[in-house]
Amino acid sequence: MEKLPKIGLPILVVAVICIIILFKSVITIDAGYAGVLYNLNGGVDPESEPLGEGINFVAPWNSVIEYEVRQQEIPEKMSVLSSNGLDIQLDASVLYQPDVVNLARLHKEKGRNYLNRVLQPAIRSAARSVVGRYTPEQLYSSKRDAIQEEIFMETKKIVERQYIQLNSVLIRDVTLPPTIKQAIERKLKQEQESLEYEFRLVTAAKEAEKVIIEAKGKADANRILSASLTDKILQDKGIEATVKLSESPNSKVIVIGSGDSGMPIILGNQ
């Protein structure tokens, strides 16, 4: 009985140590995250695969650095210069996520602060380069989609070699100096009014052309009809009409001789 406490104490200590080691060895990674294993002896192996979601077992002297691997968004407000040197304010959103396959390389070479070290400088550099090719008018109106795509492509070339997956760059707003914006709006309004006036002129010309064509068609038809109506044809048509009129129960036709053209003379009807 006296030996039990002496034996039990070491066992208890060993059990506590085992429990601690077990807890230190079990790493739970949440959904949407992945882990990079840091080995106390050798640091991060850039060739190692990331630890996935759920329970992972690691040596208790090692640690795990977690990264969110879902798509994330960062808002960017940038001041850039147009092709003629005017200050343009861009309000953009950048959608990105770390390259999961190369997560260990990303951590070893860039660290957890890769957003400030890589992505933000890349998007700003690309935006300045692209916007510098366009005038304020192009930025304000017709070229916004093209500019957005060019910024995306240039940024992607920079960051994809640094283990960052760029999904999209969205230009939410382009702010021009007030005087330039007003001048562009006046110009666009004048162009719209000019196009509308030209449309009315074209429509009126087409309507006039239509009337002329219809009138010409009627004149041609009358000319052809007049040329085809001989005295004989008119006489035959008059006789046919007179016969039909005489057959009508509502008419009384008296024919007494003929006129100068040989047509019957109708004296009366009811």
Number of C-alpha atoms within 10 A of each C-alpha: 5 6 7 8 11 10 10 11 11 11 12 12 11 12 12 12 12 12 12 12 14 15 12 16 18 15 19 15 19 14 12 12 17 22 25 24 20 18 16 12 8 7 12 18 15 17 11 14 17 21 23 18 15 13 13 14 13 17 13 16 12 14 18 19 16 19 19 15 18 14 13 13 14 13 14 18 15 16 14 19 21 21 14 11 11 15 15 21 16 21 16 20 16 19 16 20 18 22 17 23 13 17 25 26 21 20 20 15 12 16 13 14 10 17 17 11 12 16 24 17 15 19 23 17 16 20 24 18 18 21 23 18 14 17 16 25 18 16 21 17 13 10 14 18 12 13 19 19 16 18 24 21 15 17 23 22 13 19 18 14 9 19 23 22 19 23 14 18 24 17 19 14 13 17 15 20 12 9 9 13 15 12 12 18 15 12 13 14 12 12 12 12 12 12 12 12 12 12 12 12 12 12 12 12 12 12 12 12 12 12 12 12 12 12 12 12 12 12 12 12 12 12 11 11 10 10 9 10 11 9 10 11 11 13 16 12 13 14 15 11 11 17 12 9 15 16 11 10 8 9 12 15 17 13 14 10 10 11 10 7 10 12 17 17 15 16 10 10 11 7
